[in-house]
Amino acid sequence: MSIVRTLVDAKVPMRDGVALSADIFLPPQAEPAPTVLVRTPYGNNTDLHIEKGRKLAGQGYAAVFQDVRGRWDSEGSYYPMVNEADDGYDTLAWIAEQPWSTGKVGMAGGSYLGMTQWTAAWRGSSHLTCIVPRVAPCDFYDSPGYTDGALQIGVLATWGSRTHGRTAQNIEYEDWGRVFRTLPVDKIPAAIGRDMEFWKDWVRHPHYDEYWEQYSNSAHWEQVIAPAYNMGGWFDLYSKATFDNWNEARLRGGSAEARQSQLIMGAWPHGLSTSRVTGQVDFGADSMVDLDAEELRWFDYWLKGEQNGILDEPPLRLFIMGRNEWRNEREWPLARTDWQPWYFHSRGAANTLNGDGGLSTEKPTDEPTDGYTYDPMAPVPTLGGNNCCSPHIVPWGPYDQQNIEMRQDVLCYTSEPLEGEVEVTGPIKVVLYAATDRLDTDWTAKLVDVHPDGRAMSLCDGIVRARFREGRENSSLVEPGRVYEYEIDLWVIGNVFLAGHRIRVEVSSSNFPRFDRNLNTGAENNGLESNWEVARQTVHHSRAYPSHILLPVIPAS
């Protein structure tokens, strides 16, 4: 019986003398092997990593699982993201020098582990032959940082609290409903007895600046030479980022190989293909994919040279919800997209799902406005969506929104029942013409699939902070009472609205704690503010101000 060889706590030297700890699994054969590298802040000695390492070694790979700097058995101080590019590059160079290595390395892992792949790829190492980033960010400011100016406190507070120490930190006993409401927001760590310097930095940098630029892929695509097999989920907090990474690598990658990157997108949350059920929807057995097998095919082709046909397949594989079927595509957005504006309508009472809000392709005439009051102390609660990483604290995936839609501060614009199927696959945005009586506020939107029985299943959502309406680098307060045009990015979706279903758009001013509450004061930094004001909001839909959602409708084939 062949025995996998194991090296525990191997010390890998970095350029500054810090040693990072790695557990290594080697094939039974003594000859050099291609290597799979996983760099993690979550502990390299977990059951999952041991199982994966032994399996890879049995398949002829060396497998290296490394604790990132300052975590678990690795030396140094931990600060999210800041050292991963150099440390990844140095680790690749060290692997290539080992007698058990062929010098060809692939990288694997999801979330932070996916980010460590992209940052290592920035340096253009000749040893990094391919990567398989699952649910990985593209621009840390946009997600999980600030989404069009609004801080994603749900994920950042819970994830940051778990990872701020050297080992895993228990957060399950905290009263998160209370913690999320802490004001000012920069005091959240103190509210749970923690010292998280990076949290303070995140709150102190609400604009996209040099601090956030160092964590973005955007300036590095020409240096990325490793092809990536991107894996993502429609309900993941990196759903849009997954497409951004794939598109940029295909268009701007620094090698012909990088421009052969591929992508698979399922009806999954951050954990990807672990269950056929996401949120409150069962997407069927066909929604499940053996992603480890897909990953192995990628490695076999790029690291071993096996002609397994993976590059002969279309580069984009999408699970289209509603029909619940997989489909291959070649570009994003799809070239055959019919971009259709669906306009908001009402007689001035679109509040709640029982209101008179309508949605259609007909342009509005001179219709009355809709209004509501936004109170930061009574925000619209988050129920599903692109959340992470604690579904028992902040649920993820599609959920029935009917209870949310009974609130007076939620406007509902709903189409008539559809006579036939309408496929909506691509990027989604709402163009909103609105006014507030405050100096700053937020505008939120949500796309909802309304079933014949009334269930209102959420698909995707977004937010824009009024002061960031012209971009993330600069901000300017609004003039109370003045109508502005706001673009709300709802990210991406692939869904067929079936015959008899209705399309609904929700509009409000909060989605908490997915995003922090805008306190409406116009203070220089919302995250350092303790005072709040109630805002009175007005949404326009008229000839002059045609508020609408822009739907990427895919014609029937």
C-alpha positions as CSV (number, residue, x, y, z in Angstrom):
1,M,0.0,0.0,0.0
2,S,1.4,3.4,-1.0
3,I,1.7,5.9,1.8
4,V,1.4,9.6,1.5
5,R,4.4,11.4,2.9
6,T,3.7,14.3,5.3
7,L,5.9,17.3,6.4
8,V,4.3,19.2,9.3
9,D,5.1,22.8,10.2
10,A,7.7,23.3,7.5
11,K,9.2,26.8,7.9
12,V,9.1,28.9,4.7
13,P,11.3,32.0,4.9
14,M,9.9,35.4,3.7
15,R,12.1,38.2,2.3
16,D,12.0,40.0,5.7
17,G,13.0,37.0,7.7
18,V,9.6,36.0,8.9
19,A,8.9,32.3,8.7
20,L,5.5,31.0,7.6
21,S,4.3,27.6,8.6
22,A,3.2,25.0,6.0
23,D,2.0,21.4,6.2
24,I,3.0,19.5,3.1
25,F,1.6,16.3,1.6
26,L,3.8,14.4,-0.9
27,P,3.0,11.6,-3.3
28,P,4.3,8.1,-2.4
29,Q,6.6,8.3,-5.4
30,A,9.9,10.0,-4.8
31,E,10.2,11.9,-8.1
32,P,9.3,15.6,-8.2
33,A,5.6,16.5,-8.6
34,P,3.6,19.5,-9.6
35,T,2.3,21.4,-6.5
36,V,-1.0,22.8,-5.3
37,L,-0.6,25.7,-2.8
38,V,-3.3,26.8,-0.4
39,R,-2.7,29.9,1.7
40,T,-5.2,30.4,4.6
41,P,-5.8,32.5,7.7
42,Y,-8.2,29.8,9.0
43,G,-5.7,27.2,10.1
44,N,-3.8,24.8,7.7
45,N,-4.3,21.8,9.9
46,T,-8.1,21.3,9.6
47,D,-9.8,18.1,8.7
48,L,-10.8,19.5,5.3
49,H,-7.2,20.5,4.4
50,I,-5.8,17.2,5.6
51,E,-8.3,15.3,3.5
52,K,-7.7,17.4,0.5
53,G,-3.9,17.2,0.9
54,R,-3.9,13.4,1.1
55,K,-6.3,13.2,-1.9
56,L,-4.1,15.4,-4.0
57,A,-1.0,13.5,-3.0
58,G,-2.7,10.3,-4.0
59,Q,-3.4,11.9,-7.4
60,G,0.3,12.7,-8.0
61,Y,0.5,16.2,-6.6
62,A,2.5,17.8,-3.8
63,A,0.1,19.8,-1.7
64,V,1.2,22.7,0.5
65,F,-1.2,24.3,3.1
66,Q,0.3,27.5,4.6
67,D,-0.9,29.7,7.5
68,V,-0.7,33.3,6.3
69,R,1.5,35.8,8.2
70,G,0.5,36.2,11.9
71,R,-2.0,33.4,12.0
72,W,-1.7,30.1,13.8
73,D,1.8,28.6,13.5
74,S,3.2,31.4,11.2
75,E,5.3,34.2,12.5
76,G,4.7,37.9,12.1
77,S,1.7,40.2,12.6
78,Y,-1.6,39.7,10.9
79,Y,-3.3,42.5,9.0
80,P,-5.8,41.4,6.3
81,M,-4.5,41.4,2.8
82,V,-1.5,43.7,3.2
83,N,1.3,41.1,3.0
84,E,-0.3,38.5,0.8
85,A,1.2,39.5,-2.6
86,D,4.9,39.4,-1.4
87,D,4.4,36.4,0.9
88,G,2.7,34.5,-1.9
89,Y,5.4,35.2,-4.4
90,D,8.1,34.2,-1.9
91,T,6.3,31.0,-1.1
92,L,6.1,30.1,-4.8
93,A,9.8,30.7,-5.1
94,W,10.5,28.5,-2.1
95,I,8.4,25.7,-3.4
96,A,10.2,25.8,-6.8
97,E,13.5,25.2,-5.0
98,Q,12.4,22.0,-3.2
99,P,13.5,18.6,-4.4
100,W,9.9,17.3,-4.4
101,S,8.7,20.1,-6.7
102,T,8.7,20.3,-10.5
103,G,8.6,24.1,-10.2
104,K,5.0,24.2,-11.6
105,V,2.5,25.4,-9.0
106,G,-1.3,25.8,-9.0
107,M,-3.2,27.6,-6.2
108,A,-6.6,26.7,-4.7
109,G,-9.1,27.9,-2.1
110,G,-12.1,30.2,-1.6
111,S,-12.8,33.6,-0.2
112,Y,-9.7,34.9,1.5
113,L,-7.9,31.9,0.1
114,G,-9.1,33.0,-3.3
115,M,-7.8,36.5,-2.7
116,T,-4.3,35.1,-1.8
117,Q,-4.3,33.6,-5.3
118,W,-5.0,36.8,-7.1
119,T,-2.5,38.8,-5.0
120,A,0.2,36.2,-5.7
121,A,-0.6,36.3,-9.4
122,W,0.0,40.1,-9.4
123,R,3.7,39.5,-9.1
124,G,3.8,37.4,-12.3
125,S,5.8,34.5,-10.9
126,S,6.9,32.1,-13.6
127,H,6.2,29.2,-11.2
128,L,2.5,30.1,-10.7
129,T,1.1,28.1,-13.6
130,C,-2.7,28.3,-12.9
131,I,-5.1,29.3,-10.1
132,V,-8.7,28.2,-9.1
133,P,-10.1,31.1,-7.0
134,R,-13.5,30.3,-5.5
135,V,-15.7,33.2,-4.3
136,A,-12.9,35.7,-4.5
137,P,-13.0,39.5,-4.4
138,C,-11.8,41.7,-7.2
139,D,-11.8,45.1,-5.5
140,F,-11.9,44.9,-1.7
141,Y,-13.4,48.4,-1.4
142,D,-16.5,47.4,-3.5
143,S,-16.9,44.1,-1.6
144,P,-16.7,43.4,1.2
145,G,-15.7,46.9,2.0
146,Y,-17.9,49.8,0.8
147,T,-20.6,49.2,-1.8
148,D,-21.2,52.5,-3.5
149,G,-20.3,54.2,-0.2
150,A,-22.2,52.0,2.2
151,L,-20.1,49.8,4.6
152,Q,-21.0,46.1,4.6
153,I,-20.9,45.9,8.4
154,G,-22.7,42.5,8.5
155,V,-19.8,40.6,7.0
156,L,-16.9,42.8,8.1
157,A,-17.9,42.9,11.8
158,T,-18.4,39.2,12.1
159,W,-15.5,38.1,9.9
160,G,-13.1,40.6,11.4
161,S,-14.1,39.5,14.9
162,R,-13.4,35.9,14.0
163,T,-10.0,36.5,12.5
164,H,-8.4,39.4,14.4
165,G,-6.4,37.2,16.7
166,R,-3.7,34.6,16.0
167,T,-6.3,31.8,16.2
168,A,-10.0,31.5,15.5
169,Q,-12.1,33.7,17.8
170,N,-15.5,32.6,19.1
171,I,-18.2,35.1,18.3
172,E,-21.3,32.9,18.7
173,Y,-22.2,34.2,22.1
174,E,-22.4,37.8,21.1
175,D,-25.7,39.6,20.8
176,W,-25.2,40.7,17.2
177,G,-28.5,42.5,17.0
178,R,-27.2,44.9,19.7
179,V,-23.6,45.0,18.4
180,F,-24.6,46.0,14.8
181,R,-26.5,49.0,16.3
182,T,-23.4,50.3,18.1
183,L,-22.8,54.0,17.4
184,P,-20.4,55.3,16.2
185,V,-19.7,52.3,13.9
186,D,-16.0,52.5,14.6
187,K,-16.7,51.5,18.2
188,I,-18.1,48.0,17.3
189,P,-14.9,46.2,18.3
190,A,-14.9,47.9,21.7
191,A,-18.5,46.8,22.2
192,I,-17.4,43.2,22.1
193,G,-14.1,43.7,23.9
194,R,-11.9,43.4,20.9
195,D,-9.0,45.5,19.5
196,M,-9.3,45.4,15.7
197,E,-7.0,48.1,14.3
198,F,-7.9,47.2,10.7
199,W,-11.6,47.8,11.5
200,K,-10.7,51.4,12.6
201,D,-8.8,51.8,9.3
202,W,-11.7,50.5,7.3
203,V,-14.1,53.0,8.9
204,R,-11.6,55.9,8.5
205,H,-11.4,55.4,4.8
206,P,-15.0,55.7,3.4
207,H,-13.6,56.9,0.0
208,Y,-11.7,54.8,-2.5
209,D,-8.1,56.0,-1.9
210,E,-4.6,54.7,-1.7
211,Y,-5.5,52.6,1.3
212,W,-8.0,50.5,-0.7
213,E,-6.1,50.7,-4.0
214,Q,-3.4,48.4,-2.5
215,Y,-6.1,45.6,-2.2
216,S,-7.5,45.9,-5.8
217,N,-6.8,43.7,-8.8
218,S,-7.5,46.6,-11.1
219,A,-3.9,47.8,-11.5
220,H,-2.4,44.4,-12.0
221,W,-4.1,42.6,-14.8
222,E,-1.1,43.0,-17.2
223,Q,1.1,41.2,-14.7
224,V,-1.3,38.3,-14.2
225,I,0.0,35.4,-16.4
226,A,-1.7,32.5,-14.7
227,P,-5.0,31.3,-16.1
228,A,-7.9,31.2,-13.6
229,Y,-10.8,28.9,-13.2
230,N,-13.2,31.2,-11.4
231,M,-16.0,29.7,-9.3
232,G,-18.8,31.7,-7.9
233,G,-22.5,31.9,-6.8
234,W,-25.3,34.2,-7.7
235,F,-26.0,34.8,-3.9
236,D,-22.4,35.3,-2.9
237,L,-21.0,38.6,-1.8
238,Y,-18.4,38.3,-4.6
239,S,-20.9,37.4,-7.4
240,K,-20.2,40.6,-9.4
241,A,-16.5,40.4,-8.5
242,T,-16.3,36.8,-9.9
243,F,-17.4,38.1,-13.3
244,D,-15.1,41.2,-13.1
245,N,-12.1,38.9,-12.4
246,W,-13.0,36.7,-15.3
247,N,-13.6,39.5,-17.8
248,E,-10.5,41.4,-16.9
249,A,-8.3,38.3,-17.1
250,R,-9.8,37.4,-20.5
251,L,-9.4,41.0,-21.8
252,R,-6.3,42.3,-20.1
253,G,-4.4,39.3,-18.8
254,G,-0.6,39.4,-19.3
255,S,-0.4,36.1,-21.2
256,A,-2.3,34.0,-23.7
257,E,-2.8,31.5,-21.0
258,A,-4.4,34.1,-18.6
259,R,-6.8,35.0,-21.4
260,Q,-8.1,31.4,-21.5
261,S,-9.6,31.8,-18.0
262,Q,-12.9,30.2,-17.3
263,L,-15.9,30.7,-15.0
264,I,-18.7,28.7,-13.4
265,M,-21.6,30.4,-11.6
266,G,-24.2,28.4,-9.7
267,A,-27.3,29.2,-7.6
268,W,-25.1,29.1,-4.6
269,P,-24.1,31.3,-1.6
270,H,-20.6,31.8,-0.3
271,G,-20.2,28.1,0.5
272,L,-20.8,27.2,-3.1
273,S,-22.1,23.8,-4.1
274,T,-22.7,22.3,-0.6
275,S,-26.5,22.0,-0.8
276,R,-29.3,22.0,-3.5
277,V,-31.1,24.5,-1.2
278,T,-30.0,28.1,-1.0
279,G,-32.0,30.3,1.3
280,Q,-35.6,29.2,0.9
281,V,-35.3,27.7,-2.6
282,D,-34.6,24.2,-3.6
283,F,-32.8,24.4,-7.0
284,G,-32.8,20.7,-7.6
285,A,-30.2,18.0,-7.8
286,D,-28.8,19.3,-11.1
287,S,-27.7,22.5,-9.4
288,M,-25.0,20.6,-7.6
289,V,-21.5,20.4,-9.2
290,D,-18.4,18.5,-8.0
291,L,-16.2,21.5,-7.9
292,D,-13.2,19.6,-6.6
293,A,-13.4,17.4,-9.8
294,E,-13.6,20.6,-11.9
295,E,-10.6,22.0,-10.1
296,L,-8.6,18.7,-10.6
297,R,-9.4,18.9,-14.4
298,W,-7.9,22.4,-14.4
299,F,-4.8,21.3,-12.6
300,D,-4.4,18.1,-14.7
301,Y,-4.4,20.2,-17.9
302,W,-2.1,23.1,-16.8
303,L,0.2,21.3,-14.3
304,K,0.4,17.8,-15.9
305,G,-0.3,18.6,-19.5
306,E,-3.2,16.1,-19.8
307,Q,-5.3,16.8,-22.9
308,N,-8.7,16.4,-21.1
309,G,-10.6,18.8,-23.3
310,I,-11.3,21.4,-20.7
311,L,-10.2,24.3,-22.9
312,D,-12.3,23.0,-25.8
313,E,-15.4,23.9,-23.7
314,P,-17.1,27.3,-23.7
315,P,-15.4,29.5,-21.0
316,L,-18.6,30.5,-19.2
317,R,-21.0,28.0,-17.5
318,L,-24.1,29.5,-15.9
319,F,-26.9,28.0,-13.9
320,I,-30.1,29.8,-15.0
321,M,-32.6,29.9,-12.1
322,G,-36.3,29.6,-12.7
323,R,-35.7,26.9,-15.4
324,N,-33.0,25.5,-13.1
325,E,-30.7,24.4,-15.9
326,W,-27.0,24.9,-16.9
327,R,-26.0,26.7,-20.0
328,N,-22.7,27.5,-21.7
329,E,-21.8,31.0,-22.8
330,R,-18.8,32.8,-24.2
331,E,-19.0,36.4,-23.0
332,W,-20.4,38.6,-20.2
333,P,-22.7,40.4,-20.6
334,L,-24.2,38.1,-23.2
335,A,-23.9,39.6,-26.7
336,R,-27.6,38.9,-27.6
337,T,-28.9,40.9,-24.6
338,D,-31.9,43.1,-25.1
339,W,-31.4,45.9,-22.6
340,Q,-35.0,46.8,-21.5
341,P,-35.9,49.6,-19.2
342,W,-38.9,48.7,-17.0
343,Y,-40.4,51.8,-15.6
344,F,-41.9,52.6,-12.2
345,H,-45.5,53.7,-12.0
346,S,-48.0,54.6,-9.3
347,R,-50.8,57.0,-8.3
348,G,-48.7,58.1,-5.4
349,A,-49.1,55.2,-3.1
350,A,-46.5,52.5,-3.9
351,N,-45.9,51.9,-0.2
352,T,-46.0,48.1,0.7
353,L,-46.9,45.2,-1.6
354,N,-50.5,46.2,-1.3
355,G,-49.9,49.6,-2.8
356,D,-50.5,50.8,-6.3
357,G,-46.9,50.6,-7.6
358,G,-46.6,49.2,-11.1
359,L,-43.7,48.1,-13.3
360,S,-43.9,48.0,-17.1
361,T,-42.0,48.8,-20.3
362,E,-44.3,51.7,-20.9
363,K,-42.7,55.1,-20.1
364,P,-44.4,57.1,-17.3
365,T,-46.5,60.1,-17.9
366,D,-47.0,62.9,-15.4
367,E,-47.5,60.7,-12.4
368,P,-47.5,61.7,-8.7
369,T,-44.5,61.0,-6.6
370,D,-44.1,58.3,-3.9
371,G,-42.8,59.1,-0.5
372,Y,-41.8,57.5,2.8
373,T,-39.9,58.3,6.0
374,Y,-36.6,56.7,6.6
375,D,-35.7,56.4,10.3
376,P,-32.1,55.1,10.9
377,M,-33.3,53.8,14.3
378,A,-35.9,51.6,12.5
379,P,-34.1,50.4,9.4
380,V,-35.4,47.8,7.0
381,P,-34.0,44.5,8.2
382,T,-31.8,42.3,5.9
383,L,-33.5,39.1,4.9
384,G,-31.3,37.1,2.6
385,G,-29.2,38.4,-0.2
386,N,-25.5,38.3,-1.1
387,N,-24.3,38.0,2.5
388,C,-21.4,36.3,4.3
389,C,-20.2,34.5,6.3
390,S,-22.6,33.8,9.1
391,P,-26.0,32.8,7.7
392,H,-27.4,32.2,11.2
393,I,-26.6,35.8,12.0
394,V,-27.2,37.5,8.6
395,P,-29.1,35.0,6.3
396,W,-28.0,34.5,2.7
397,G,-29.7,33.5,-0.5
398,P,-33.3,34.0,-1.7
399,Y,-35.9,34.6,0.9
400,D,-39.6,35.5,0.8
401,Q,-39.8,39.3,1.2
402,Q,-43.5,39.6,1.9
403,N,-43.1,40.6,5.5
404,I,-40.5,43.2,4.5
405,E,-42.8,44.5,1.8
406,M,-45.5,45.3,4.4
407,R,-43.4,48.2,5.7
408,Q,-44.5,51.7,4.9
409,D,-40.9,52.6,4.1
410,V,-40.7,50.0,1.3
411,L,-42.0,51.0,-2.1
412,C,-43.0,48.1,-4.3
413,Y,-43.3,48.4,-8.1
414,T,-44.8,45.2,-9.5
415,S,-45.5,44.0,-13.1
416,E,-48.7,42.3,-14.2
417,P,-48.5,38.5,-14.4
418,L,-46.2,37.6,-17.3
419,E,-47.8,35.9,-20.2
420,G,-44.6,34.0,-21.1
421,E,-41.2,33.5,-19.7
422,V,-38.8,36.4,-19.4
423,E,-35.1,35.6,-18.9
424,V,-33.0,38.2,-17.1
425,T,-29.4,37.3,-17.2
426,G,-26.6,39.8,-16.7
427,P,-25.7,43.0,-14.8
428,I,-28.7,44.7,-13.1
429,K,-29.1,48.4,-12.3
430,V,-31.8,50.7,-11.2
431,V,-31.9,54.4,-12.3
432,L,-33.7,56.3,-9.6
433,Y,-34.8,59.9,-9.6
434,A,-35.3,60.9,-6.0
435,A,-35.0,63.7,-3.4
436,T,-34.5,63.8,0.3
437,D,-34.9,66.6,2.9
438,R,-31.5,65.7,4.4
439,L,-27.9,66.5,3.4
440,D,-27.2,62.8,2.9
441,T,-29.1,59.5,2.8
442,D,-29.1,56.1,1.2
443,W,-31.2,54.6,-1.6
444,T,-31.6,50.8,-1.9
445,A,-33.2,48.6,-4.5
446,K,-34.0,44.9,-4.8
447,L,-35.1,42.7,-7.7
448,V,-37.8,40.2,-6.6
449,D,-39.5,37.2,-8.4
450,V,-43.1,37.1,-7.3
451,H,-44.7,33.6,-7.6
452,P,-48.3,33.0,-8.4
453,D,-48.9,32.1,-4.7
454,G,-47.6,35.5,-3.6
455,R,-44.1,34.4,-2.5
456,A,-41.7,37.3,-3.2
457,M,-38.3,35.7,-3.6
458,S,-35.3,38.0,-3.6
459,L,-32.8,37.8,-6.4
460,C,-30.3,40.6,-6.0
461,D,-30.1,44.0,-4.4
462,G,-27.9,47.1,-4.2
463,I,-27.4,50.5,-2.5
464,V,-26.0,53.9,-3.2
465,R,-25.0,56.5,-0.6
466,A,-26.3,59.8,-1.9
467,R,-23.0,61.7,-1.4
468,F,-21.2,59.0,-3.5
469,R,-23.6,59.4,-6.5
470,E,-20.8,60.6,-8.8
471,G,-18.2,58.1,-7.8
472,R,-16.3,56.5,-5.0
473,E,-13.2,58.7,-5.0
474,N,-15.0,61.9,-4.1
475,S,-18.2,62.8,-2.3
476,S,-20.5,65.7,-2.1
477,L,-23.6,66.4,0.0
478,V,-27.0,66.8,-1.7
479,E,-29.2,69.8,-1.7
480,P,-32.4,69.0,0.4
481,G,-35.4,68.8,-1.8
482,R,-33.5,68.6,-5.1
483,V,-34.1,65.7,-7.5
484,Y,-30.9,63.8,-8.3
485,E,-30.3,60.8,-10.6
486,Y,-28.9,57.8,-8.8
487,E,-27.6,54.6,-10.3
488,I,-28.0,51.6,-8.0
489,D,-25.9,48.6,-8.9
490,L,-27.8,45.4,-8.1
491,W,-24.8,43.3,-9.3
492,V,-25.7,40.2,-11.4
493,I,-28.3,37.6,-11.8
494,G,-29.3,34.7,-14.1
495,N,-33.0,34.0,-13.7
496,V,-36.1,33.2,-15.8
497,F,-39.3,34.8,-14.6
498,L,-41.8,32.0,-15.5
499,A,-45.2,32.6,-17.0
500,G,-47.6,33.7,-14.4
501,H,-44.9,35.2,-12.2
502,R,-44.4,38.9,-11.7
503,I,-41.3,41.1,-11.6
504,R,-41.0,43.4,-8.6
505,V,-38.6,46.1,-7.6
506,E,-38.4,47.3,-4.0
507,V,-37.1,50.8,-3.2
508,S,-36.1,51.9,0.2
509,S,-33.3,53.5,2.2
510,S,-31.8,50.8,4.3
511,N,-30.9,47.1,4.3
512,F,-29.5,46.5,7.7
513,P,-27.1,45.0,8.8
514,R,-26.0,44.0,5.2
515,F,-25.1,47.7,5.0
516,D,-24.6,50.2,7.7
517,R,-27.3,52.8,8.4
518,N,-26.9,56.2,6.9
519,L,-27.6,58.5,9.8
520,N,-28.7,61.3,7.4
521,T,-26.7,64.1,9.2
522,G,-24.3,64.8,6.4
523,A,-21.4,64.4,8.8
524,E,-18.0,64.1,7.2
525,N,-17.7,60.4,8.1
526,N,-20.9,58.4,8.8
527,G,-18.9,55.8,10.6
528,L,-17.7,58.3,13.3
529,E,-21.2,59.7,13.9
530,S,-23.5,59.1,16.9
531,N,-26.3,61.5,16.1
532,W,-29.0,60.8,13.5
533,E,-31.9,62.5,11.7
534,V,-35.0,61.2,10.2
535,A,-35.2,61.6,6.4
536,R,-38.3,62.2,4.3
537,Q,-37.8,60.6,0.9
538,T,-39.5,61.3,-2.4
539,V,-39.3,59.0,-5.5
540,H,-40.2,60.4,-8.9
541,H,-41.5,58.5,-12.0
542,S,-42.6,60.9,-14.7
543,R,-41.7,62.1,-18.2
544,A,-38.9,64.3,-16.8
545,Y,-37.8,61.7,-14.2
546,P,-38.4,58.2,-15.6
547,S,-37.2,56.0,-12.7
548,H,-36.6,52.4,-14.0
549,I,-34.8,49.1,-13.7
550,L,-32.6,48.2,-16.7
551,L,-33.1,44.5,-17.3
552,P,-30.8,42.4,-19.4
553,V,-33.5,40.4,-21.2
554,I,-32.3,37.3,-23.1
555,P,-34.4,36.6,-26.2
556,A,-35.9,33.1,-26.5
557,S,-33.7,30.9,-28.7
